[in-house]
Amino acid sequence: MILWLVLLMYHCYLGLNGAAAGSTGLERIKECGTRCSQGLHCRGKPDNLFPDPCRNQVKPAEGLNTSSVFHNISLSTVMRCEGRQKCSLHLRIKTALQLTESIHGVSICTVTAGMMANCRIFSFKRASRERMSGLQVEVENDCTDISPSQQVQVTVKTVPSYCGITWTGTYEAPECISDDLRRNVPECITGRLSYDINPQKKELSVSVSDMLANHNYHLRLCRKDFICIGTGANTLIKKEEPVKSATLPYFRPLPCLCIEGWSAVVDAPRVQVCPFIDRLEELWFGINFDPLEETLSWEPVCPVSAVVVLCQTRGDGVCVDLPHASQNVSREKIRFTKVDPHPQLCMKFTAGSQSWTRCPFVDARFHVWEVDGMRRHGQEDVQMSSQITATFSVGLCEKSAGFTECQITETHTIHVEKHKAVGLKLAGELCNSCVQVKRLDVKFAATVIHCLEQCNQSSPLRPAVSSRASLDLTWVVVPAGVCLSGIIIVTLLLHVLLTVYQGRKQKKDGGCPSKKQTDFAFDCVVPASQTQPVLLGGLFIPDSPQCGNTEKANLIFD
């Protein structure tokens, strides 16, 4: 028998411990009520809206004060359920007090925001009060209804109320974050959302479970900020539908794009899940540039804690921050004023330990100035042109061995008018050198280096930035060469025709008679300038001062 009792107690102990360990929810009660210490008979009743004023006639010998009367006052939440998803929250107030002949009971008042005070008196019967005077007794009540996350002010007084003997405390009810409340308390039931992403179709397939029974359910996509702002129409899931699911199309996978669901009841709590919360790279778009104001701006479509800085890209792909060009961003639009829109000027976004770089001017739509380098008349020539009137710092520099930066040898300030090229009159040999250019009439500008190619005497130096100047020179040289070649050909043809004509004329006259010796000599004498043979059609035609040789030339051409 004794062994059986030991085993029974052991199993009961294990069962109680297991239940306590497995239960993470609130304590359940079947009925609310008031409980007092054993032997102390108490009863509760509502207190007056206007309670009696406190009494100040207390004997000093009694030494009554708050710490001597009230001990271990505790506040907690319990749950009372009438069925599935039909549970309510109650505030349990438990106090221990030192009972004396002058204390006939306790008064407990609760006050919530926007509501009147709710007070109840728990009085002790005279017989039990006299019997237990001088002992510490307990009073417990759990009939005060509260809502999740509600803040309650509790005041405990003696009956009758003595001035200065009052305990006051504040209690905040648990939020709807625990599974116990979200499954059983209607004010906390939001439903559970699960989803699948189809990136090809840009769709979200959403399923709903544990929704509030016998009620329809709303679904939508929204962008989360202080509140979740809807991005489209709501989708209603009917309570009669056996499958609680819907398909929601989206435009961009933003980190603040969330799925929101709530029951179709007044003031229903809402649940939100954000499928793309880690897709921060989707935020760094929408960079705008105003060419008239020379303002670069960007506004985040989602709240984000980030740092935005202007930087200049290098040849190795690293973007170097410009001085005094950093701004912190969370929700507000940021602006950089007086910006030179150069392809090497970029915006770098840093959030946490990650960074992203975006270069809005890389397509050269806003590129307003350029540098051309070429060789003219055996000398190097560098020109600057600009689509707007601007001022530049131009320096001649050289890249030496062991130095990563260009070493400046001289610097000039150049003012360039709109659509007017300006020659850079830089002293020294430009061959194998670089030109460092930076715009001065703006606040943020890239320092750009244009390196000229190696000098080549056989061909002109090609432009470092644009081939426009080389093309202009070609349009001049080619027509001039064609004209000069035409003149040479025409001259040779005239010379040949004249020679043929003279030969035929001599043949017609029948030789060289003595009476025309003077004239014949004049016609056949070769000018002093014609000392070399003429090449025509691949044959050499010699020039001769004798008439007989002229006839031989005529036979060749015939």
C-alpha positions as CSV (number, residue, x, y, z in Angstrom):
1,M,0.0,0.0,0.0
2,I,2.7,2.4,0.9
3,L,4.6,1.6,-2.3
4,W,1.5,2.2,-4.3
5,L,1.1,5.7,-2.8
6,V,4.7,6.5,-3.5
7,L,4.4,5.6,-7.1
8,L,1.1,7.5,-7.4
9,M,2.7,10.7,-5.9
10,Y,5.7,10.3,-8.2
11,H,3.6,10.1,-11.3
12,C,1.5,13.1,-10.2
13,Y,4.7,15.0,-9.6
14,L,6.0,14.1,-13.1
15,G,2.6,15.0,-14.6
16,L,2.5,18.4,-13.0
17,N,6.1,19.2,-14.0
18,G,5.5,18.1,-17.5
19,A,2.3,20.3,-17.8
20,A,4.2,23.2,-16.4
21,A,7.1,22.8,-18.7
22,G,4.9,22.2,-21.8
23,S,2.6,25.1,-21.2
24,T,3.9,28.5,-22.3
25,G,0.5,30.2,-22.3
26,L,-1.5,32.1,-19.7
27,E,-3.2,30.5,-16.7
28,R,-6.8,29.5,-17.4
29,I,-9.7,30.1,-15.0
30,K,-13.2,28.7,-15.3
31,E,-14.9,31.5,-13.3
32,C,-13.7,34.8,-12.0
33,G,-14.2,35.7,-8.3
34,T,-12.8,36.9,-5.0
35,R,-10.8,34.7,-2.7
36,C,-9.6,35.5,0.9
37,S,-7.3,33.7,3.3
38,Q,-8.7,30.7,5.0
39,G,-10.8,31.7,8.0
40,L,-11.3,35.2,6.8
41,H,-14.9,35.7,5.5
42,C,-15.1,38.5,2.9
43,R,-17.6,39.7,0.4
44,G,-17.4,42.2,-2.5
45,K,-19.6,44.9,-3.7
46,P,-19.3,47.9,-6.0
47,D,-17.9,51.0,-4.5
48,N,-19.5,54.4,-4.8
49,L,-18.6,56.6,-7.7
50,F,-17.6,59.2,-5.2
51,P,-15.9,57.4,-2.3
52,D,-15.8,58.9,1.2
53,P,-12.9,61.1,2.0
54,C,-10.0,59.6,3.8
55,R,-9.9,59.7,7.6
56,N,-7.0,61.4,9.4
57,Q,-7.9,60.4,13.0
58,V,-5.6,57.5,13.5
59,K,-4.0,56.8,16.9
60,P,-0.2,57.2,16.7
61,A,0.2,54.1,18.7
62,E,-1.1,52.0,15.9
63,G,1.7,53.2,13.5
64,L,-0.3,52.7,10.4
65,N,1.4,53.4,7.0
66,T,1.5,51.9,3.6
67,S,4.5,49.7,4.1
68,S,3.2,48.3,7.4
69,V,-0.2,47.5,6.0
70,F,0.3,46.3,2.4
71,H,2.7,43.5,1.6
72,N,3.5,41.8,-1.7
73,I,0.9,43.3,-4.0
74,S,1.1,41.5,-7.4
75,L,-0.7,42.0,-10.7
76,S,-1.0,39.4,-13.5
77,T,-3.1,38.3,-16.4
78,V,-5.3,35.2,-16.6
79,M,-7.4,33.8,-19.4
80,R,-11.0,32.7,-19.3
81,C,-12.3,30.6,-22.3
82,E,-15.9,29.7,-23.3
83,G,-14.8,27.8,-26.4
84,R,-12.4,27.8,-29.3
85,Q,-11.3,31.3,-30.3
86,K,-13.6,32.7,-27.5
87,C,-11.2,33.6,-24.7
88,S,-11.0,36.8,-22.7
89,L,-8.3,38.4,-20.5
90,H,-8.7,39.2,-16.9
91,L,-6.5,41.2,-14.5
92,R,-5.6,39.3,-11.3
93,I,-4.9,41.5,-8.3
94,K,-3.5,39.8,-5.2
95,T,-2.6,41.7,-2.1
96,A,-1.3,40.7,1.4
97,L,-2.1,43.1,4.3
98,Q,-1.6,43.3,8.0
99,L,-5.0,43.0,9.6
100,T,-5.9,45.3,12.5
101,E,-9.1,46.2,14.4
102,S,-9.3,49.5,12.5
103,I,-9.2,47.8,9.0
104,H,-12.6,46.5,8.0
105,G,-11.7,45.6,4.4
106,V,-9.9,46.8,1.2
107,S,-10.9,48.8,-1.8
108,I,-9.5,48.1,-5.2
109,C,-9.9,50.5,-8.2
110,T,-8.8,50.1,-11.8
111,V,-8.6,52.9,-14.4
112,T,-7.8,52.5,-18.1
113,A,-7.3,55.3,-20.7
114,G,-10.6,56.9,-21.7
115,M,-12.6,54.9,-19.2
116,M,-14.1,55.7,-15.8
117,A,-12.7,54.1,-12.6
118,N,-14.0,50.7,-11.7
119,C,-13.9,50.2,-7.9
120,R,-15.0,47.4,-5.7
121,I,-15.0,47.0,-1.9
122,F,-14.0,43.7,-0.2
123,S,-15.2,43.8,3.4
124,F,-14.4,41.4,6.2
125,K,-17.0,40.1,8.5
126,R,-16.7,41.3,12.0
127,A,-16.3,38.0,13.7
128,S,-13.5,36.8,11.4
129,R,-11.9,40.2,11.5
130,E,-11.7,40.1,15.3
131,R,-10.5,36.6,15.3
132,M,-7.6,37.2,12.8
133,S,-6.6,40.7,14.0
134,G,-2.9,41.1,14.0
135,L,-2.3,38.4,11.3
136,Q,-1.3,38.8,7.7
137,V,-4.1,37.9,5.3
138,E,-4.5,37.7,1.5
139,V,-7.2,39.0,-0.8
140,E,-7.3,38.0,-4.5
141,N,-9.7,39.1,-7.3
142,D,-9.6,38.4,-11.0
143,C,-12.8,39.8,-12.4
144,T,-11.4,42.9,-14.0
145,D,-11.6,42.6,-17.8
146,I,-8.7,43.9,-19.8
147,S,-7.6,44.0,-23.5
148,P,-4.3,43.0,-25.0
149,S,-1.6,45.7,-24.7
150,Q,-3.9,47.8,-22.4
151,Q,-2.4,49.8,-19.6
152,V,-4.2,49.7,-16.3
153,Q,-3.7,51.9,-13.2
154,V,-4.5,50.0,-9.9
155,T,-5.1,51.7,-6.6
156,V,-5.5,49.7,-3.3
157,K,-6.9,51.4,-0.1
158,T,-8.0,50.3,3.3
159,V,-11.7,50.4,4.4
160,P,-12.3,52.8,5.9
161,S,-9.7,54.8,3.9
162,Y,-7.0,56.4,6.0
163,C,-5.0,59.3,4.6
164,G,-1.6,58.3,3.5
165,I,-2.3,54.6,3.4
166,T,-2.7,54.0,-0.4
167,W,-0.8,51.7,-2.8
168,T,-0.8,52.6,-6.5
169,G,0.7,50.7,-9.4
170,T,0.6,50.5,-13.2
171,Y,0.2,47.3,-15.2
172,E,0.4,46.7,-19.0
173,A,-1.4,43.7,-20.4
174,P,0.5,41.3,-22.7
175,E,0.6,42.0,-26.5
176,C,-0.8,39.8,-29.2
177,I,2.6,38.4,-30.0
178,S,2.3,35.1,-28.2
179,D,0.8,32.1,-30.0
180,D,-1.6,31.5,-27.1
181,L,-3.2,34.9,-27.6
182,R,-3.1,34.8,-31.4
183,R,-5.0,31.4,-31.4
184,N,-7.6,32.0,-28.7
185,V,-8.3,35.7,-28.1
186,P,-10.5,37.2,-30.9
187,E,-8.8,40.6,-30.6
188,C,-5.5,38.9,-31.4
189,I,-6.6,36.4,-34.1
190,T,-5.0,37.7,-37.3
191,G,-4.6,34.5,-39.3
192,R,-1.3,33.0,-40.5
193,L,0.1,33.8,-43.9
194,S,2.4,31.7,-46.0
195,Y,3.5,32.5,-49.6
196,D,5.4,31.3,-52.6
197,I,7.2,33.7,-55.0
198,N,7.1,33.4,-58.8
199,P,9.7,35.9,-60.0
200,Q,9.1,35.2,-63.7
201,K,5.4,36.2,-63.5
202,K,6.0,38.6,-60.6
203,E,3.3,37.0,-58.5
204,L,2.9,35.9,-54.9
205,S,0.7,32.9,-54.1
206,V,-0.6,33.5,-50.5
207,S,-2.3,30.9,-48.3
208,V,-4.2,31.8,-45.0
209,S,-4.6,29.5,-42.0
210,D,-5.9,29.9,-38.4
211,M,-8.2,32.8,-39.5
212,L,-11.1,34.0,-37.4
213,A,-13.9,31.5,-37.7
214,N,-17.1,32.4,-39.5
215,H,-15.7,35.6,-41.0
216,N,-14.3,36.7,-44.4
217,Y,-10.7,37.6,-44.8
218,H,-8.9,40.5,-46.5
219,L,-5.5,40.3,-48.3
220,R,-3.5,43.0,-50.0
221,L,0.0,44.2,-50.9
222,C,1.3,47.3,-49.1
223,R,4.5,49.3,-48.6
224,K,5.4,49.4,-45.0
225,D,6.3,52.7,-43.3
226,F,4.6,54.2,-40.2
227,I,1.6,52.5,-41.6
228,C,1.3,50.0,-44.5
229,I,0.2,52.0,-47.5
230,G,-1.8,49.9,-50.0
231,T,-0.4,49.4,-53.5
232,G,-3.6,48.0,-55.1
233,A,-7.1,46.7,-54.5
234,N,-7.9,44.3,-51.6
235,T,-8.6,40.6,-52.3
236,L,-11.5,39.1,-50.3
237,I,-11.4,35.4,-49.3
238,K,-14.9,34.2,-48.5
239,K,-15.4,32.1,-45.4
240,E,-17.2,29.5,-47.4
241,E,-14.3,28.8,-49.7
242,P,-12.6,25.5,-48.8
243,V,-9.1,26.7,-49.9
244,K,-8.1,30.0,-48.4
245,S,-5.6,31.3,-50.9
246,A,-5.1,34.1,-53.4
247,T,-2.6,35.4,-56.0
248,L,-1.2,38.9,-55.7
249,P,0.8,40.5,-58.6
250,Y,3.7,42.8,-57.7
251,F,5.8,45.3,-59.7
252,R,9.1,45.4,-58.0
253,P,10.5,43.2,-55.1
254,L,11.0,46.1,-52.7
255,P,12.2,45.3,-49.1
256,C,9.2,47.2,-47.7
257,L,6.6,45.4,-49.9
258,C,4.5,43.3,-47.5
259,I,1.5,41.0,-47.6
260,E,-1.2,42.2,-45.1
261,G,-4.1,40.2,-43.9
262,W,-7.0,40.8,-41.5
263,S,-10.4,39.5,-40.6
264,A,-13.5,41.3,-42.0
265,V,-14.6,42.7,-38.6
266,V,-14.4,46.2,-37.2
267,D,-11.0,47.2,-35.8
268,A,-9.5,43.8,-36.6
269,P,-5.8,43.3,-35.9
270,R,-3.6,42.9,-39.0
271,V,-0.7,40.6,-39.8
272,Q,2.1,41.5,-42.2
273,V,4.8,39.4,-43.8
274,C,7.5,40.9,-46.1
275,P,8.9,38.5,-48.6
276,F,11.6,40.7,-50.0
277,I,12.9,42.3,-46.8
278,D,16.5,41.5,-47.7
279,R,16.4,42.9,-51.2
280,L,18.1,46.3,-50.4
281,E,19.6,46.5,-53.9
282,E,16.2,47.3,-55.2
283,L,16.2,50.7,-53.4
284,W,19.1,52.3,-55.3
285,F,17.1,53.4,-58.3
286,G,15.3,56.6,-59.3
287,I,18.3,58.9,-59.3
288,N,17.3,62.2,-61.0
289,F,19.4,65.0,-62.4
290,D,18.1,68.5,-63.3
291,P,20.5,70.0,-65.9
292,L,19.2,73.5,-65.4
293,E,19.6,73.5,-61.7
294,E,22.6,71.1,-61.8
295,T,21.0,69.2,-58.9
296,L,21.3,65.4,-58.4
297,S,18.5,63.9,-56.2
298,W,17.3,60.6,-54.9
299,E,14.3,59.6,-52.8
300,P,14.0,56.2,-51.1
301,V,10.8,54.3,-51.9
302,C,11.2,52.4,-48.6
303,P,12.4,53.6,-45.2
304,V,16.1,52.7,-44.9
305,S,19.0,53.7,-42.7
306,A,21.8,54.4,-45.2
307,V,24.6,56.8,-46.1
308,V,24.8,58.3,-49.6
309,V,28.0,59.8,-50.8
310,L,29.2,61.1,-54.2
311,C,32.3,59.4,-55.4
312,Q,34.6,59.2,-58.5
313,T,35.3,55.9,-60.2
314,R,38.9,54.9,-60.9
315,G,40.3,52.6,-63.5
316,D,40.4,49.7,-61.1
317,G,36.7,50.0,-60.4
318,V,37.0,51.5,-57.0
319,C,34.8,54.6,-56.3
320,V,36.7,57.2,-54.2
321,D,34.5,59.4,-52.0
322,L,34.5,63.1,-52.7
323,P,35.2,65.4,-49.7
324,H,32.1,66.8,-47.9
325,A,29.7,64.8,-50.2
326,S,28.0,62.5,-47.7
327,Q,24.4,62.5,-46.4
328,N,22.5,60.3,-44.1
329,V,19.1,59.1,-45.3
330,S,16.1,57.4,-43.8
331,R,12.9,58.6,-45.4
332,E,13.5,62.1,-46.7
333,K,14.6,63.0,-50.2
334,I,18.3,64.0,-50.5
335,R,19.8,66.5,-52.9
336,F,23.3,67.4,-54.1
337,T,23.4,70.9,-55.7
338,K,25.9,72.2,-58.2
339,V,27.0,68.9,-59.6
340,D,29.1,68.4,-62.7
341,P,27.5,65.6,-64.7
342,H,30.6,63.6,-65.7
343,P,30.5,59.9,-66.5
344,Q,33.0,59.2,-63.7
345,L,30.8,60.8,-61.0
346,C,28.7,58.3,-59.2
347,M,26.5,57.8,-56.1
348,K,27.5,55.2,-53.5
349,F,24.9,53.8,-51.1
350,T,26.0,52.1,-47.8
351,A,23.6,50.2,-45.6
352,G,25.2,48.3,-42.7
353,S,28.3,46.5,-44.1
354,Q,27.2,46.5,-47.7
355,S,27.7,49.1,-50.4
356,W,26.3,49.7,-53.9
357,T,27.4,52.1,-56.6
358,R,25.2,53.7,-59.2
359,C,26.6,56.0,-62.0
360,P,23.7,58.1,-63.5
361,F,25.9,59.9,-66.1
362,V,27.6,56.9,-67.6
363,D,25.5,57.0,-70.8
364,A,26.9,60.5,-71.5
365,R,23.5,62.1,-72.0
366,F,24.5,64.9,-69.7
367,H,28.2,65.1,-70.6
368,V,28.8,68.8,-71.1
369,W,32.5,69.2,-71.8
370,E,35.4,67.3,-73.4
371,V,39.1,67.6,-74.2
372,D,40.6,66.9,-77.7
373,G,44.3,66.3,-78.3
374,M,45.9,66.1,-81.8
375,R,49.0,67.0,-83.8
376,R,48.8,70.0,-86.2
377,H,51.7,71.2,-88.3
378,G,54.1,69.0,-86.4
379,Q,53.1,70.4,-83.0
380,E,50.8,69.0,-80.3
381,D,47.5,70.9,-79.8
382,V,44.9,70.4,-77.0
383,Q,41.5,72.0,-77.1
384,M,38.5,72.1,-74.7
385,S,34.9,72.5,-75.8
386,S,31.8,72.8,-73.6
387,Q,28.0,72.8,-74.2
388,I,27.7,75.4,-71.4
389,T,29.7,78.4,-70.2
390,A,32.0,77.0,-67.5
391,T,35.4,77.5,-65.8
392,F,38.0,74.8,-65.5
393,S,41.3,74.1,-63.8
394,V,43.7,72.5,-66.3
395,G,47.0,71.2,-65.4
396,L,49.8,69.4,-67.3
397,C,51.0,66.4,-65.4
398,E,53.2,63.3,-65.8
399,K,53.0,59.9,-64.4
400,S,56.3,58.9,-63.0
401,A,57.5,55.4,-62.0
402,G,56.5,54.5,-58.4
403,F,53.7,57.1,-58.3
404,T,50.0,56.2,-58.7
405,E,48.9,59.8,-59.1
406,C,49.7,62.2,-61.8
407,Q,52.4,64.7,-60.8
408,I,51.3,68.3,-61.7
409,T,53.9,70.4,-63.5
410,E,51.8,73.5,-64.2
411,T,48.1,74.6,-63.7
412,H,45.9,77.1,-65.5
413,T,42.4,78.4,-65.1
414,I,40.5,78.3,-68.4
415,H,37.1,80.0,-69.1
416,V,35.2,78.2,-71.9
417,E,32.3,79.9,-73.6
418,K,29.3,77.9,-74.7
419,H,29.9,76.0,-78.0
420,K,33.3,77.7,-78.4
421,A,36.5,75.6,-78.4
422,V,39.5,76.9,-76.5
423,G,43.1,75.9,-77.2
424,L,45.1,75.0,-74.1
425,K,48.3,77.0,-74.5
426,L,50.3,74.8,-72.2
427,A,54.1,75.2,-72.2
428,G,56.3,72.1,-72.6
429,E,56.1,69.0,-74.7
430,L,52.7,67.4,-74.5
431,C,53.8,64.1,-76.0
432,N,53.6,61.2,-73.4
433,S,52.0,63.6,-70.9
434,C,48.5,63.9,-69.4
435,V,46.1,66.8,-68.9
436,Q,44.2,67.0,-65.5
437,V,40.9,68.8,-65.7
438,K,38.4,69.8,-63.0
439,R,35.4,72.1,-63.3
440,L,35.6,75.0,-60.8
441,D,32.2,76.6,-61.0
442,V,30.3,73.7,-59.3
443,K,30.4,72.3,-55.8
444,F,30.9,68.6,-56.7
445,A,33.1,67.6,-59.7
446,A,35.3,64.8,-60.8
447,T,39.0,65.3,-61.4
448,V,39.6,63.8,-64.8
449,I,42.9,62.9,-66.4
450,H,43.2,62.7,-70.2
451,C,46.5,61.1,-71.2
452,L,47.9,61.9,-74.7
453,E,49.2,59.1,-76.9
454,Q,52.9,58.7,-77.8
455,C,54.2,61.1,-80.4
456,N,54.4,59.6,-83.9
457,Q,55.9,61.7,-86.7
458,S,54.3,59.6,-89.5
459,S,50.7,60.0,-88.3
460,P,48.8,62.6,-86.4
461,L,48.1,62.2,-82.7
462,R,44.6,60.8,-82.3
463,P,42.2,62.6,-80.0
464,A,42.2,61.5,-76.3
465,V,38.5,62.0,-75.9
466,S,36.9,62.7,-79.3
467,S,37.8,62.0,-83.0
468,R,35.9,65.0,-84.2
469,A,39.0,67.2,-84.9
470,S,40.6,64.4,-86.9
471,L,37.6,64.0,-89.0
472,D,37.5,67.7,-89.7
473,L,41.2,67.6,-90.9
474,T,40.4,64.6,-93.2
475,W,37.7,66.6,-95.0
476,V,40.2,69.3,-95.9
477,V,43.2,67.1,-96.8
478,V,41.4,64.6,-99.1
479,P,39.8,67.1,-101.5
480,A,43.1,69.1,-101.7
481,G,44.9,65.9,-102.7
482,V,42.3,65.0,-105.4
483,C,42.6,68.5,-106.9
484,L,46.4,68.4,-107.0
485,S,46.4,65.0,-108.7
486,G,44.0,66.3,-111.3
487,I,46.1,69.2,-112.2
488,I,49.2,67.0,-112.6
489,I,47.3,64.6,-114.9
490,V,45.9,67.4,-117.1
491,T,49.4,69.0,-117.4
492,L,50.9,65.7,-118.6
493,L,48.1,65.2,-121.2
494,L,48.5,68.7,-122.6
495,H,52.3,68.1,-122.9
496,V,51.7,64.8,-124.8
497,L,49.1,66.3,-127.1
498,L,51.5,69.2,-128.0
499,T,54.3,66.8,-128.8
500,V,52.1,64.7,-131.1
501,Y,50.8,67.8,-132.8
502,Q,54.3,69.0,-133.6
503,G,55.3,65.6,-135.0
504,R,52.4,65.4,-137.4
505,K,53.0,69.0,-138.6
506,Q,56.7,68.1,-139.5
507,K,55.6,65.0,-141.4
508,K,53.1,67.0,-143.4
509,D,55.7,69.6,-144.5
510,G,58.0,66.7,-145.8
511,G,61.1,67.1,-143.7
512,C,63.3,70.0,-142.8
513,P,64.0,72.3,-145.9
514,S,66.8,74.7,-145.6
515,K,64.5,77.7,-146.2
516,K,62.7,76.9,-143.0
517,Q,65.8,76.0,-141.0
518,T,65.3,78.8,-138.5
519,D,61.6,78.0,-137.9
520,F,62.2,74.3,-137.8
521,A,65.0,74.7,-135.3
522,F,62.6,76.7,-133.1
523,D,59.9,74.1,-133.2
524,C,62.2,71.1,-132.5
525,V,64.4,72.6,-129.8
526,V,63.6,71.1,-126.4
527,P,63.3,73.6,-123.6
528,A,66.0,73.6,-121.0
529,S,63.6,72.5,-118.3
530,Q,62.8,69.2,-120.1
531,T,65.9,67.3,-119.3
532,Q,64.3,64.0,-118.2
533,P,62.1,61.5,-120.1
534,V,58.4,61.6,-119.5
535,L,56.6,58.4,-118.2
536,L,53.2,57.9,-119.8
537,G,51.1,54.7,-119.9
538,G,54.1,52.6,-118.7
539,L,56.4,53.8,-121.7
540,F,59.4,56.3,-121.4
541,I,59.2,59.0,-124.1
542,P,62.6,60.7,-124.5
543,D,62.8,64.4,-125.2
544,S,65.3,65.1,-128.2
545,P,66.6,68.3,-129.8
546,Q,66.8,66.7,-133.3
547,C,64.0,66.6,-135.8
548,G,64.6,63.0,-136.9
549,N,64.2,61.7,-133.4
550,T,60.8,63.5,-133.2
551,E,59.5,61.4,-136.1
552,K,60.4,58.2,-134.1
553,A,58.4,59.5,-131.1
554,N,55.4,60.0,-133.4
555,L,55.5,56.4,-134.5
556,I,55.4,55.2,-130.9
557,F,52.2,57.2,-130.2
558,D,50.6,56.2,-133.6
